[in-house]
Amino acid sequence: MDVSESFKQSFHGKTDRNGIFVRMSDRLAAADPAFSRLRLASRAMLSLALSAGLLGFVTLFHAMPLASYGLSVILCFIGSLAVRDETATGQLVTRLHAG
């Protein structure tokens, strides 16, 4: 087997798709071992999606200015990223006091 055949096989073989997945997951695990960045980003995007959905629902019944969407984006990101309590209960208490 020459180099070109092994190159084709590495990109078109079924085992290499698994190999690529393994390499990507290894890179992710090396960059973020505890998945803390992934959890933080997921939390921010979930709060943004919920806020946009809620404002979209409210807009069906009452017209909202464009600034309300901008304000909700800023508050979602600040609210989801700024709370740094250790326990889930402490985070919930902080969010309830802030909101």
Sine and cosine of phi, psi and omega as CSV:
sin_phi,cos_phi,sin_psi,cos_psi,sin_omega,cos_omega
0.00,0.00,0.82,-0.58,0.01,-1.00
-1.00,-0.02,-0.05,-1.00,-0.11,-0.99
-0.91,0.41,-0.65,0.76,-0.05,-1.00
-0.92,0.40,-0.60,0.80,0.04,-1.00
-0.93,0.38,-0.65,0.76,0.03,-1.00
-0.93,0.37,-0.54,0.84,0.06,-1.00
-0.91,0.42,-0.72,0.69,0.03,-1.00
-0.89,0.45,-0.67,0.74,-0.02,-1.00
-0.92,0.40,-0.56,0.83,-0.02,-1.00
-0.94,0.34,-0.47,0.88,0.00,-1.00
-0.99,-0.13,-0.28,0.96,-0.05,-1.00
-0.89,-0.45,-0.11,0.99,-0.01,-1.00
-0.98,0.18,0.46,-0.89,-0.04,-1.00
-0.93,0.37,-0.58,0.81,-0.02,-1.00
-0.93,0.38,-0.46,0.89,-0.01,-1.00
-0.96,0.27,-0.46,0.89,0.09,-1.00
-0.89,0.46,-0.65,0.76,0.08,-1.00
-0.92,0.40,-0.60,0.80,0.02,-1.00
-0.90,0.43,-0.64,0.76,0.04,-1.00
-0.91,0.41,-0.67,0.75,0.03,-1.00
-0.89,0.47,-0.66,0.75,0.01,-1.00
-0.91,0.42,-0.68,0.74,0.02,-1.00
-0.91,0.42,-0.64,0.77,0.03,-1.00
-0.92,0.40,-0.66,0.75,0.02,-1.00
-0.93,0.36,-0.56,0.83,0.08,-1.00
-0.90,0.43,-0.65,0.76,0.04,-1.00
-0.90,0.43,-0.67,0.74,0.02,-1.00
-0.89,0.45,-0.68,0.73,0.00,-1.00
-0.92,0.39,-0.56,0.83,0.02,-1.00
-0.95,0.30,-0.59,0.81,-0.02,-1.00
-0.98,0.21,-0.51,0.86,-0.07,-1.00
-0.62,-0.78,0.98,0.22,-0.14,-0.99
-0.87,0.49,-0.60,0.80,-0.03,-1.00
-0.99,-0.11,0.09,1.00,-0.06,-1.00
0.83,0.56,0.49,0.87,-0.01,-1.00
-0.94,0.33,-0.62,0.78,0.04,-1.00
-0.92,0.40,-0.64,0.77,0.01,-1.00
-0.91,0.42,-0.67,0.74,0.03,-1.00
-0.91,0.42,-0.65,0.76,-0.01,-1.00
-0.91,0.41,-0.69,0.72,0.02,-1.00
-0.92,0.39,-0.63,0.78,0.03,-1.00
-0.91,0.42,-0.65,0.76,0.03,-1.00
-0.90,0.44,-0.67,0.74,0.00,-1.00
-0.91,0.41,-0.69,0.73,-0.02,-1.00
-0.94,0.33,-0.56,0.83,0.05,-1.00
-0.91,0.40,-0.68,0.73,0.02,-1.00
-0.92,0.40,-0.58,0.81,0.05,-1.00
-0.91,0.41,-0.68,0.73,0.00,-1.00
-0.91,0.41,-0.66,0.75,0.03,-1.00
-0.91,0.41,-0.65,0.76,0.02,-1.00
-0.91,0.41,-0.68,0.73,0.02,-1.00
-0.91,0.42,-0.63,0.77,0.04,-1.00
-0.90,0.43,-0.68,0.74,0.02,-1.00
-0.91,0.41,-0.69,0.72,0.04,-1.00
-0.92,0.40,-0.59,0.81,0.06,-1.00
-0.90,0.44,-0.63,0.78,0.04,-1.00
-0.92,0.39,-0.69,0.73,0.00,-1.00
-0.91,0.41,-0.56,0.83,-0.01,-1.00
-0.91,0.42,-0.42,0.91,0.05,-1.00
-0.89,0.46,-0.51,0.86,-0.06,-1.00
-0.97,-0.25,-0.42,0.91,-0.05,-1.00
-0.56,-0.83,0.78,-0.62,-0.03,-1.00
-0.91,0.41,0.73,-0.68,-0.01,-1.00
-0.90,-0.43,0.62,-0.78,0.06,-1.00
-0.95,0.32,0.36,-0.93,-0.02,-1.00
-0.89,0.45,-0.50,0.86,0.00,-1.00
-0.90,0.44,-0.46,0.89,0.01,-1.00
-0.91,0.41,-0.56,0.83,0.06,-1.00
-0.93,0.37,-0.67,0.74,0.05,-1.00
-0.89,0.46,-0.67,0.74,0.03,-1.00
-0.90,0.43,-0.63,0.78,0.01,-1.00
-0.92,0.39,-0.59,0.81,0.05,-1.00
-0.89,0.45,-0.73,0.68,-0.01,-1.00
-0.89,0.45,-0.73,0.69,-0.02,-1.00
-0.92,0.39,-0.55,0.83,0.05,-1.00
-0.90,0.44,-0.72,0.69,-0.02,-1.00
-0.93,0.37,-0.67,0.74,0.02,-1.00
-0.91,0.41,-0.69,0.72,-0.02,-1.00
-0.91,0.42,-0.57,0.82,-0.03,-1.00
-1.00,0.08,-0.41,0.91,-0.05,-1.00
-0.99,-0.17,-0.38,0.93,-0.11,-0.99
-1.00,0.06,-0.37,0.93,-0.02,-1.00
-0.98,0.21,0.91,-0.42,-0.10,-1.00
-0.86,-0.51,0.49,0.87,0.03,-1.00
-0.93,0.36,0.43,-0.90,-0.07,-1.00
-0.96,0.27,-0.70,0.72,-0.10,-1.00
-0.98,-0.18,0.34,-0.94,0.03,-1.00
-0.92,0.40,-0.57,0.82,0.03,-1.00
-0.91,0.41,-0.68,0.73,0.03,-1.00
-0.90,0.44,-0.62,0.79,0.05,-1.00
-0.91,0.42,-0.66,0.75,0.01,-1.00
-0.90,0.44,-0.68,0.73,0.02,-1.00
-0.89,0.46,-0.69,0.73,0.01,-1.00
-0.89,0.45,-0.68,0.74,0.01,-1.00
-0.92,0.39,-0.60,0.80,0.02,-1.00
-0.94,0.35,-0.60,0.80,0.05,-1.00
-0.94,0.35,-0.57,0.82,-0.02,-1.00
-0.97,0.25,-0.53,0.85,-0.09,-1.00
-1.00,-0.06,0.00,0.00,0.00,0.00
